[in-house]
């Protein structure tokens, strides 16, 4: 079991890589397609690696099984609205164009 300072370090490393990844995605409109994918491919394995090291945590809401109010959803604190997500999604879809293999894979 990790001590608190070790867990804080793991969370901090994840946060730093996540921030860098989000910055690349949010700057997609200014990046050439090859550069965008190069950056995403460089950061995504780092992000996944750090994510696997995150400590397991339980929220107060998970501990209080009787509290089922929709306002207690972890998504209520999300910093991105659906409209913002949709805007980034559309931008990436347009940017990737025929390099987007989603429909070929699924």
CORDAMO-V622509 format. One record per run of one state. SS is the DSSP state (helix for helix, strand for strand, loop for the rest). FROM is the first residue (numbers start at 1). LEN is the number of residues. If there is no record, write none. Layout:
# CORDAMO-V622509
ss: <SS	SS>
from: <FROM	FROM>
len: <LEN	LEN>
This chain:
# CORDAMO-V622509
ss: <loop	helix	loop	helix	loop	helix	loop	helix	loop	helix	loop	helix	loop	helix	loop	helix	loop>
from: <1	4	27	28	31	33	53	60	64	70	73	74	78	82	100	102	106>
len: <3	23	1	3	2	20	7	4	6	3	1	4	4	18	2	4	1>
